[in-house]
Amino acid sequence: MDRFNGIPAIGFGTYPLSGAEAEGCVATALEVGIRHIDTAQMYGNEKSVGRGIAASGVPRGDIFLVTKVDPSNLGEGRFADSVQRSVDDLGSVPDLLLVHWPPPDGDIDGPVERLLRAGARGMAKHLGISNFNPRQMRRAQELAGGKLICNQVEFHPLLDQSKVLATARELGLVLTAYSPLARGKCMEEPVVKEIAARHQRPASEVVLRWIIQQGVAAIPMTRKRDNAASNLHAMDFALTQQEMDAISGLGSRKLRLINPSWMTRGWD
Ligand SMILES: NC(=O)c1ccc[n+]([C@@H]2O[C@H](COP(=O)([O-])OP(=O)(O)OC[C@H]3O[C@@H](n4cnc5c(N)ncnc54)[C@H](OP(=O)(O)O)[C@@H]3O)[C@@H](O)[C@H]2O)c1
């Protein structure tokens, strides 16, 4: 339960952290034992993340570092240069490189082919995608000959992503849950609070447990050391099937937090 396709189940998200705060929070996350760090060209914090990793003293080989190619860099003329810049800023080759969003025209073939070329040139250890709907996931994995390991998507109890999860499983992809706590909204739900009280755990741990118990990795962001440490404790207990189902029932709310006008459509 601690890794899926080699990806540590509990990671640390770095948006919208920047500068010294990003550096400090990354170092803290590593100090409390988190070994999976998520960044992106879009976040403008790759240098700070690299510095935080160096400051933590944790050997780089023990860390699973993820970054993502910005939508503005998906074209032939920019993709490889942008990845080289990420490698330079991070101070090392990422363990996982993702296409952050499918291009607005939905034509994913070019970006996925460029991703595969970056991987072949040793600019990332593993490759994946983010915000790809089931149809796009299928096409991307076909182009990659089954090599992609991950699709990072919004995933929390208030949004039913069961079709995306089923497709990912069929294709051998792991989902990584972004906004796994729905930016705090999940913890206010009475069903979650009641289960948390029964387990004598914070509601946040129950939400993260619901995610990782489905084989989905989670990358909560926090500015607080205690919360970072607590998030790792989601690995230390289990929910009953009845509890899992009760939390899954919240998915009918269809709360999609990240929904820019140019984003992927047709999730289901
Ligand atoms: N691929 C994509 O397109 C995409 C899109 C969005 C986000 N992401 C990634 O996903 C990461 C996480 O998503 P997110 O930041 O949107 O949402 P989130 O992780 O669901 O929520 C972050 C909020 O949760 C709180 N929190 C974290 N741990 C807690 C705990 N143990 N107890 C209580 N509160 C806790 C934090 O507050 P405190 O600081 O007070 O703890 C923070 O305000 C981002 O940082 C980014 O790396 C990716």
The ligand as a Gaussian input file, in Angstrom:
#p B3LYP/6-31G(d) Opt

LIG

0 1
 N       -2.169000      18.428000     -12.337000
 C       -2.911000      19.494000     -12.096000
 O       -3.511000      20.093000     -13.008000
 C       -3.043000      20.002000     -10.686000
 C       -4.062000      20.920000     -10.369000
 C       -4.169000      21.343000      -9.046000
 C       -3.276000      20.894000      -8.076000
 N       -2.267000      20.020000      -8.427000
 C       -1.306000      19.522000      -7.403000
 O       -2.032000      18.976000      -6.309000
 C       -1.550000      19.542000      -5.095000
 C       -2.614000      19.538000      -4.012000
 O       -3.798000      20.160000      -4.431000
 P       -4.408000      21.481000      -3.785000
 O       -3.350000      22.233000      -3.113000
 O       -5.213000      22.108000      -4.857000
 O       -5.477000      20.945000      -2.726000
 P       -5.465000      20.064000      -1.382000
 O       -4.157000      19.396000      -1.214000
 O       -6.709000      19.248000      -1.461000
 O       -5.718000      21.154000      -0.271000
 C       -4.734000      21.963000       0.257000
 C       -5.261000      22.505000       1.566000
 O       -5.430000      21.413000       2.480000
 C       -4.939000      21.794000       3.758000
 N       -4.367000      20.586000       4.383000
 C       -3.382000      19.774000       3.929000
 N       -3.133000      18.792000       4.807000
 C       -3.967000      18.983000       5.842000
 C       -4.196000      18.302000       7.069000
 N       -3.510000      17.216000       7.410000
 N       -5.136000      18.806000       7.929000
 C       -5.846000      19.914000       7.613000
 N       -5.686000      20.591000       6.460000
 C       -4.754000      20.140000       5.581000
 C       -3.882000      22.840000       3.510000
 O       -3.912000      23.784000       4.545000
 P       -2.678000      23.955000       5.593000
 O       -1.543000      24.584000       4.830000
 O       -3.272000      24.826000       6.632000
 O       -2.330000      22.585000       6.084000
 C       -4.332000      23.494000       2.212000
 O       -5.068000      24.664000       2.442000
 C       -1.084000      20.946000      -5.521000
 O       -0.238000      21.509000      -4.559000
 C       -0.396000      20.620000      -6.828000
 O        0.900000      20.091000      -6.590000
 C       -2.155000      19.560000      -9.707000

